[in-house]
Amino acid sequence: MQSGDRIRRRIKLHDLEVLLAVVKAGSMSKAAAILNTTQSAISRSIADLEHTIGVRLLDRSSQGVEPTQYGRALLRRGAVVFDELTQGIQEVESLSNPEVGEVRIGAAPAQSEGIVLAVIDHLSRRYPRMIFHVVAIATPAIYEELRQRRLELGFVRMTGALSEEDLQQEFLFDERLAVVTGTDNPWVRRRKIKLADLMNEPWTWPAALDSLVVEAFRVNGLEAPRATVYADAINMRTRLAAAGRFLAVIPASILKFPPRHESLKMLPVELPGARLRIGIITVKNRTLGPVAQLFVEHAREIADRQRRQRGDPANRRA
């Protein structure tokens, strides 16, 4: 017999499939009918397989064919091979079917509550068997999680050109910051409000946005108040605002994307220049799974809709 390594390189799955069909049917002619081929093609496959392995696999007689001891040994293992292959194909089909697939997403807390939540709300209604894994983490951690294949997509605040050579970013939309409070706060009954009117109110915003908020007050000729609560957790800020006493700075889209925050109201006051560039981070030259591709496509649709509503140019950038 030839060496095992050489046999593995030369053996054909088709020939092994033919052997299984012949033994199961009991004759080459019946196997040919089952496989929709000719008897000569069946005989050739069996001969090639026997030549490759170097032993006789079938005993022929007028009554049909039976496997030799070598044939039985190969068939026992061959059945396992085809069973594993079938399961593998089924797993690939499952992975390629977005209706039953999964996606792993990393996002800053604000994006988790905004664009990411909006896409999940839409896709989960259309594909109820989809599974979403969302991790709320800071941008540098997202980079490493993408590299380690623990995430497929990252939704982040873009602060300039990406210096990571193995990653790529795509601009989605400019996110305006808004001032919100609870529906019971007296300020919600005012139609016109200036930042100067709100100087002595209790505020909450994240330390990461402090410079933007301070600049918005400065543009209005004001010295910005200090926040009473500096909180990165956006749900903490929204809950403080919903209670009715605090004013919270949050991304405006959170109030526009479903599901709605019925307990919050946006105040009619501007924070000049307070905008965030939101984008998607992926790994270069890595194929996204079908669910991740759908996620990106729908995020783009939402971003385009946001821009059209505001009249912004559609300047998507890689």
Buried (B, 14 or more C-beta within 10 A) or exposed (E): EEEEEEEEEBBEEEBBBBBBBBBEBEBBBBBBBEBEBEBEEBBBBBEBBBEBBEBBBBEEEEEBBEBBEBBEEBBEEBEEBEEEEEEEEEEEEEBEEBEBBBBBBBBBBBBBBBBBBBBBEBBEEEBEEBEBEBBBBEBEBBBEBBBEEEBBBBBBBBEEEBEBEEBBBBBBBBBBBBBBBBEEBEBBEEEEBEBEEBEEBBBBBBEBBBEBBBBBBEBBEBEBBEBBBBBBEBEBBBBBBBEBBBBBBBBBBBBBBEEEBEBBBBBBBBBEEBBBBBBBBBBEEEEBBBBBBBBBEBBBEBBBEBBEEEEEEEEBEE
